[in-house]
Amino acid sequence: MEFFCYHRDRPGSGKMRNELLEAHWSYMDGYATEMIARGPTFADDGDTPTGSVHIVDLPDAAAARAFAFDEPNYQAGVYRDVLLRRWHNVLGRTMWDFPGGRTDGNRYLVLGLGSGQAADLAVPADRDELIAYGPLLSDDGATWLGTAVLVRAPDPDTARAVLIADRYAAIEVHDWQFGGRPS
């Protein structure tokens, strides 16, 4: 089962986040084979972390909750909240398979929070810029709750346009970059 996990930073937790960086990476190393995508989000300044995205393939919801809530930054209070949802990997690949590589261009997390009928279930025509794409689902996987996308785009408005705006209660766009230990 695939899960989308977005830990949102508590304001002012940057120092603690930096102190726990090695513990965070070590924890994530334990999930290397289950990882579909990972990486931090940033404030508009492009430098201040605001959260951490992890898309993982785990056996069940209990394993996903353990993954999200045993994470060292969560345990230490770096994060203010966690969005944890079932997810479906429509692209069928990991971020490491993205043909655009790790660093070229601007990267964004686009979260469309659902409202009514399911939307954006099919992959958009310009899939070359998509790093990860799929619906957010209820715990049982039966109800569409939104869409989560990692995309390379020239700017936030272009990233937002990946989703059909009037089909969502809200769409969030966050600066994002490939995560993991520096090479």
C-alpha positions in Angstrom: 0.0 0.0 0.0 1.3 3.4 -0.9 1.1 6.3 1.5 1.7 10.1 1.2 3.1 11.6 4.4 3.6 15.4 4.8 5.1 16.5 8.1 4.6 20.3 8.5 7.2 22.1 10.6 6.3 23.9 13.8 7.3 27.6 13.4 10.7 28.3 14.9 11.8 24.7 14.9 14.6 25.2 12.4 17.5 24.9 14.9 16.1 21.6 16.3 15.5 20.3 12.8 19.2 21.0 12.0 20.3 19.2 15.1 18.3 16.1 14.2 19.3 16.0 10.6 21.5 12.9 10.9 18.9 11.1 13.0 16.2 11.9 10.4 18.4 10.7 7.5 19.3 7.5 9.5 15.7 6.8 10.2 14.8 7.3 6.5 17.7 5.1 5.4 15.8 2.3 7.1 13.0 2.8 4.6 15.2 3.2 1.5 13.6 0.3 -0.4 10.0 1.4 0.4 10.6 5.1 -0.6 8.9 6.4 -3.7 9.8 10.1 -3.1 11.1 12.3 -0.3 12.2 15.8 0.3 11.8 19.0 2.2 9.5 21.9 1.4 10.6 25.5 1.8 9.2 29.0 2.6 9.1 31.6 -0.2 12.7 32.5 0.6 13.7 29.1 -0.7 15.9 28.5 2.3 13.7 28.1 5.4 12.3 24.5 5.7 8.5 24.3 6.2 8.0 20.5 6.1 9.0 17.1 4.9 7.3 14.9 2.2 7.7 11.1 2.2 5.8 8.8 -0.2 6.3 5.2 0.9 5.1 1.8 0.0 4.3 0.0 3.3 2.4 -3.2 4.2 -0.6 -1.5 5.9 -2.0 1.6 7.7 -0.4 0.6 11.0 3.1 0.5 9.4 2.4 3.9 7.8 1.4 5.4 11.2 4.5 4.0 12.8 6.6 5.4 10.0 5.0 8.9 10.4 4.9 9.1 14.2 8.1 7.3 15.1 10.2 9.7 12.9 12.8 11.5 15.1 11.7 15.1 14.1 8.1 14.2 15.0 9.1 12.7 18.3 11.2 15.8 19.2 8.4 18.3 18.3 9.8 19.7 15.1 6.6 19.1 13.3 3.3 20.8 14.1 1.1 18.3 12.3 1.1 15.4 9.9 -1.0 14.7 6.8 -1.0 10.9 6.3 -3.1 9.5 3.5 -3.3 6.4 1.3 -2.0 7.3 -2.1 -1.8 5.7 -5.5 1.4 5.9 -7.6 -0.2 6.6 -11.0 3.2 7.1 -12.7 4.4 3.7 -11.4 8.0 5.0 -10.7 10.1 6.6 -8.0 11.5 10.1 -8.0 14.9 8.6 -8.8 13.4 7.5 -12.1 12.3 11.0 -13.0 14.0 11.7 -16.4 14.6 15.4 -15.4 17.2 14.5 -12.8 17.6 15.8 -9.2 18.5 19.4 -9.7 17.5 21.0 -13.0 14.6 23.5 -12.6 12.2 24.5 -9.9 10.4 21.7 -8.0 7.0 22.0 -6.2 4.7 20.0 -4.1 1.1 20.6 -5.2 -1.6 19.4 -2.8 -5.2 19.5 -4.0 -7.6 19.0 -1.1 -10.7 17.3 -2.4 -14.2 18.6 -2.7 -16.9 16.3 -4.1 -16.3 14.2 -7.1 -12.9 12.7 -7.8 -10.7 14.8 -10.2 -7.4 14.5 -11.9 -7.3 10.7 -11.7 -5.7 10.4 -15.2 -2.1 11.5 -15.7 -1.9 14.9 -17.4 -0.7 15.0 -21.0 2.6 16.6 -20.1 3.8 13.8 -17.8 7.5 14.6 -18.5 7.5 17.2 -15.8 5.8 15.0 -13.2 8.1 13.6 -10.5 5.3 11.9 -8.5 1.5 12.0 -9.1 -1.5 10.3 -7.5 -4.8 10.6 -5.6 -5.0 11.0 -1.9 -7.4 8.4 -0.5 -9.3 7.5 2.6 -7.8 4.9 4.9 -9.7 2.1 3.2 -8.6 3.4 -0.2 -12.3 3.7 -1.4 -12.8 7.5 -1.2 -10.9 10.2 -3.1 -9.8 13.0 -0.8 -7.5 15.0 -3.2 -4.4 14.8 -5.3 -0.7 15.0 -4.4 1.8 16.0 -7.1 5.6 16.6 -7.2 6.3 18.5 -10.3 9.1 20.5 -12.1 7.7 23.8 -13.3 9.0 27.3 -14.0 6.9 28.9 -11.3 4.2 28.2 -8.6 1.3 29.2 -10.9 2.4 26.7 -13.6 2.8 24.0 -10.9 -0.7 24.8 -9.6 -2.2 24.5 -13.1 -1.4 20.8 -13.1 -4.7 20.4 -11.2 -8.2 21.4 -12.3 -8.6 24.3 -9.8 -12.4 24.4 -9.6 -12.5 20.7 -8.5 -10.7 21.3 -5.2 -11.7 23.0 -1.9 -8.1 24.3 -1.8 -4.8 23.9 -3.6 -1.5 24.4 -1.8 1.8 24.9 -3.7 5.1 24.5 -1.8 8.7 24.8 -3.0 10.1 21.3 -2.8 13.4 19.6 -3.5 14.7 16.1 -3.8 15.6 14.7 -0.4 18.0 12.4 1.1 21.6 12.5 2.0 23.8 14.8 -0.2 25.8 12.9 -2.7 
